[in-house]
Amino acid sequence: MINGKNLKDIEKDEYIRKVSCMFQDYIKYEATLKENVAMGDVYKSNLEEKVKSKLKETKLKPSIYEEDGLETILGTWFGKKQLSMGEWQKVAISRTLMKDADMYIFDEPDSSLDSEAGNELLSLYKKTFENKIGIFITHHIQHAKKITNNIVVLENGKLLESGRHDELMDKKGVYFNLFCNCK
């Protein structure tokens, strides 16, 4: 179910428009910066402005693309601009945010970011998830408390616990132990 609609009743094209995902092993396209981000929603009007907006939201350093702008070619195949893993991750996050989706899935979106950059993006995720379905997969358990309404603890695909942060802390179960060990 997505926002009360059974997935079986949704056409594939409609489903694709409703969901935007960033997986842990996101793709680093050997293409321009604009193309890398725009692939998140190729149907957007005002594409260039939207790409700039998303790059600004994820705080990708403008110095990376100051010479050729959004036409900066990324990657090593053509001897062009090679980004750090954290910079590539911000490009992938920008790509995911391009689509005005009903559901966002972020799988370890801060795994290559330093803690300061990861923390800066938490408010962006929280804002993105407002009135949406947001699935945020992370090993940084402190982040779950800051951006979610409901926390789900899984182990090997099995649901162990779910609830709000305060409810799970009161239970003193798996989440409580994970949270206390991460401080």
Residue pairs with C-beta under 8 A, 6 or more apart in sequence:
1 7
2 10
2 15
2 18
2 19
2 102
2 103
2 133
3 102
3 103
3 133
7 15
10 18
17 99
17 101
18 101
18 102
18 103
19 101
19 102
19 103
19 104
19 105
20 40
20 41
20 96
20 97
20 98
20 99
20 101
20 103
20 104
20 105
21 96
21 104
21 105
21 106
21 107
22 92
22 93
22 95
22 96
22 105
22 106
22 107
22 109
23 105
23 107
24 107
24 108
24 111
24 137
26 88
26 89
26 92
26 95
27 92
28 36
28 74
28 75
28 83
28 88
28 91
28 92
29 35
29 36
29 39
29 74
29 75
30 73
30 74
30 75
30 76
30 77
30 78
31 73
31 74
31 75
32 70
32 71
32 72
32 73
32 74
33 51
33 55
33 64
33 65
33 70
33 71
33 72
33 73
33 74
33 91
34 47
34 48
34 51
34 70
34 71
36 74
36 91
36 95
37 51
37 54
37 55
37 91
37 94
37 95
37 98
38 44
38 47
38 50
38 51
38 95
38 98
39 95
39 98
40 54
40 94
40 95
40 96
40 97
40 98
40 99
41 50
41 98
41 99
41 100
44 50
44 98
48 70
50 98
51 70
51 94
51 98
52 70
54 94
54 95
54 97
54 98
55 90
55 91
55 94
57 94
57 97
57 124
58 90
58 91
58 93
58 94
58 97
58 121
58 124
59 90
59 117
59 120
59 121
60 87
60 90
60 91
60 94
61 87
64 72
64 81
64 83
64 87
65 72
65 81
72 80
72 81
73 80
73 81
74 80
74 81
74 82
74 83
74 91
75 81
75 82
76 82
83 91
84 112
85 112
86 112
86 113
86 114
86 117
88 112
89 109
89 110
89 111
89 112
89 113
90 113
90 117
92 109
93 106
93 109
93 121
96 104
96 106
97 104
97 124
97 128
101 132
102 132
102 133
103 132
103 133
103 134
103 135
104 128
104 129
104 132
104 133
104 134
104 135
105 135
105 137
106 125
106 134
106 135
106 136
106 137
107 137
108 137
108 138
108 139
109 121
109 125
109 136
109 138
110 117
110 118
110 121
110 138
110 140
110 143
111 139
113 121
118 140
118 143
122 143
122 146
122 147
125 134
125 136
125 147
126 146
126 147
128 134
129 136
129 147
129 148
134 147
134 148
136 143
136 144
136 147
136 148
138 144
140 182
141 175
141 178
141 179
141 182
142 179
142 182
142 183
144 151
144 165
145 151
145 165
145 179
148 165
149 164
150 162
150 163
150 164
151 161
151 162
151 163
151 164
151 165
151 168
151 175
152 159
152 161
152 162
153 159
153 160
153 161
153 162
153 168
153 174
153 175
153 178
154 160
155 174
160 173
160 174
160 175
161 168
161 171
161 173
161 174
161 175
162 168
163 171
168 175
168 176
168 179
169 175
169 176
169 179
